[in-house]
Amino acid sequence: MSHPAAEDTFYTGSERVVLERYLDVHRDAVVDRLSGVSEVDARRRLVPSLTTLGGVVKHLRWVEFGWFHQVLGARTGDNRRDHERDWEFTVGPEDTVESLLDDYRAVCAGSRATVARHELDEEVPHYSRGAVSVRWLLAHLVEETARHAGHMDILREQIDALVS
């Protein structure tokens, strides 16, 4: 998805349209930051934490899955991770740039389909927050995806400087 044109409903649409489009803009930024890097650079640690370009995409894949598929889709209220959080940021030997991007795109497509079936005011149970609305889920994912896309901007700047 490219940035919306001025005449697009992104600028004048309903609350739902704006939230969904902003999330897609940031999802596209995430894909863009990982696209075109080598397998080595996708795993390159340039900060003390586990944060790498590939690791951020893997984490955001699980963020999408957790919130939209487990919380909103399953609606059980027991939607805790079945793995350690650090695992989400660890790019394994089986992970490739292509597989990370494919997985992320696929889960985002599923997220869009799940969200489309629910009203913004609808509430779903959450194990630690009690209940959350679909509106809150969308706003939270805009924030989280944008924040991590910013991390990726910095990492990509550093990587591009290393390889140029």
C-alpha positions as CSV (number, residue, x, y, z in Angstrom):
1,M,0.0,0.0,0.0
2,S,1.4,3.4,-0.9
3,H,0.8,6.6,1.0
4,P,-2.8,7.8,0.4
5,A,-3.5,10.5,-2.1
6,A,-4.9,13.8,-1.0
7,E,-8.3,13.0,-2.4
8,D,-8.4,9.7,-0.5
9,T,-10.8,9.1,2.4
10,F,-7.7,8.7,4.6
11,Y,-7.9,12.5,5.3
12,T,-11.7,12.8,5.5
13,G,-13.0,9.3,6.3
14,S,-14.7,8.0,9.4
15,E,-12.8,7.2,12.6
16,R,-12.6,3.5,11.5
17,V,-11.2,4.4,8.1
18,V,-8.6,6.7,9.6
19,L,-7.5,4.1,12.3
20,E,-7.3,1.3,9.8
21,R,-5.5,3.3,7.2
22,Y,-2.9,4.7,9.7
23,L,-2.3,1.1,10.8
24,D,-1.7,0.1,7.2
25,V,0.7,3.0,6.6
26,H,2.8,1.9,9.6
27,R,2.6,-1.8,8.5
28,D,3.9,-0.8,5.1
29,A,6.7,1.2,6.8
30,V,7.7,-2.0,8.7
31,V,7.8,-4.1,5.5
32,D,9.7,-1.3,3.7
33,R,12.4,-1.2,6.4
34,L,13.1,-4.9,6.3
35,S,12.8,-5.2,2.5
36,G,16.1,-5.4,0.6
37,V,18.4,-6.1,3.5
38,S,20.7,-9.1,3.6
39,E,20.0,-12.1,5.9
40,V,23.1,-10.9,7.9
41,D,21.7,-7.4,8.2
42,A,18.3,-8.6,9.2
43,R,19.9,-10.2,12.3
44,R,22.5,-7.5,13.0
45,R,22.4,-6.2,16.5
46,L,23.3,-2.5,16.7
47,V,21.8,-1.8,20.1
48,P,22.3,-3.6,23.5
49,S,18.8,-5.2,23.4
50,L,17.6,-8.0,21.1
51,T,16.2,-5.4,18.7
52,T,17.1,-6.2,15.1
53,L,15.2,-5.5,11.9
54,G,14.1,-9.1,11.5
55,G,13.3,-9.4,15.2
56,V,11.1,-6.4,15.2
57,V,9.1,-7.8,12.3
58,K,8.8,-11.2,14.0
59,H,7.7,-9.4,17.2
60,L,5.1,-7.4,15.3
61,R,3.8,-10.5,13.7
62,W,3.1,-11.9,17.1
63,V,1.6,-8.6,18.3
64,E,-0.9,-8.7,15.4
65,F,-1.7,-12.4,16.1
66,G,-2.0,-11.8,19.9
67,W,-4.3,-8.8,19.7
68,F,-6.4,-9.5,16.6
69,H,-6.5,-13.3,16.4
70,Q,-6.3,-14.4,20.1
71,V,-8.0,-11.5,21.8
72,L,-10.5,-10.3,19.2
73,G,-10.9,-13.5,17.2
74,A,-10.9,-16.2,19.9
75,R,-12.6,-14.0,22.6
76,T,-11.7,-16.4,25.4
77,G,-10.1,-13.9,27.8
78,D,-7.2,-16.3,28.3
79,N,-4.9,-14.9,25.6
80,R,-1.5,-15.1,27.1
81,R,1.6,-15.9,25.0
82,D,2.7,-19.6,25.0
83,H,6.3,-18.5,24.5
84,E,8.8,-16.2,26.1
85,R,8.7,-12.6,24.9
86,D,12.4,-12.6,24.0
87,W,11.6,-15.4,21.5
88,E,9.6,-13.0,19.5
89,F,12.7,-10.8,18.9
90,T,15.0,-13.7,18.1
91,V,15.5,-14.4,14.5
92,G,16.1,-18.2,14.2
93,P,18.1,-20.1,11.6
94,E,14.8,-21.1,10.0
95,D,13.8,-17.4,9.6
96,T,14.6,-15.5,6.4
97,V,13.8,-12.0,5.4
98,E,11.3,-13.4,2.9
99,S,9.7,-15.7,5.5
100,L,9.5,-13.0,8.1
101,L,7.8,-10.6,5.6
102,D,5.5,-13.3,4.3
103,D,4.4,-14.3,7.8
104,Y,3.9,-10.6,8.7
105,R,1.9,-9.8,5.6
106,A,-0.3,-12.9,6.1
107,V,-1.1,-12.2,9.7
108,C,-1.9,-8.6,8.9
109,A,-4.3,-9.7,6.2
110,G,-6.0,-12.0,8.7
111,S,-6.1,-9.1,11.2
112,R,-7.8,-6.9,8.7
113,A,-10.4,-9.6,8.0
114,T,-11.0,-10.2,11.8
115,V,-11.4,-6.5,12.6
116,A,-13.8,-6.0,9.7
117,R,-16.3,-8.3,11.4
118,H,-16.5,-6.1,14.5
119,E,-17.8,-2.7,15.5
120,L,-15.4,-0.1,17.1
121,D,-17.4,0.0,20.3
122,E,-17.5,-3.8,20.7
123,E,-15.6,-5.0,23.8
124,V,-13.7,-8.3,24.2
125,P,-12.2,-9.9,27.3
126,H,-8.5,-9.6,28.1
127,Y,-6.7,-11.5,30.8
128,S,-5.1,-8.5,32.5
129,R,-7.1,-5.4,31.3
130,G,-10.6,-6.9,31.8
131,A,-12.1,-5.7,28.6
132,V,-10.8,-3.7,25.6
133,S,-12.7,-2.2,22.7
134,V,-12.0,-2.8,19.0
135,R,-11.3,1.0,18.9
136,W,-8.7,0.6,21.6
137,L,-7.1,-2.4,19.8
138,L,-6.7,-0.4,16.6
139,A,-5.3,2.6,18.4
140,H,-2.9,0.4,20.3
141,L,-1.7,-1.3,17.2
142,V,-1.2,2.0,15.4
143,E,1.0,3.2,18.4
144,E,2.9,-0.1,18.7
145,T,3.5,-0.5,15.0
146,A,4.6,3.1,14.6
147,R,6.9,3.0,17.5
148,H,8.6,-0.1,16.2
149,A,8.8,1.3,12.7
150,G,10.7,4.2,14.2
151,H,13.1,1.7,15.8
152,M,13.5,0.1,12.4
153,D,14.2,3.5,10.8
154,I,17.2,4.0,13.1
155,L,18.5,0.5,12.6
156,R,18.1,0.8,8.8
157,E,20.0,4.1,8.8
158,Q,22.9,2.4,10.7
159,I,22.9,-0.6,8.4
160,D,22.7,1.4,5.3
161,A,25.7,3.5,6.5
162,L,27.7,0.3,7.2
163,V,27.1,-1.2,3.7
164,S,27.5,2.0,1.6
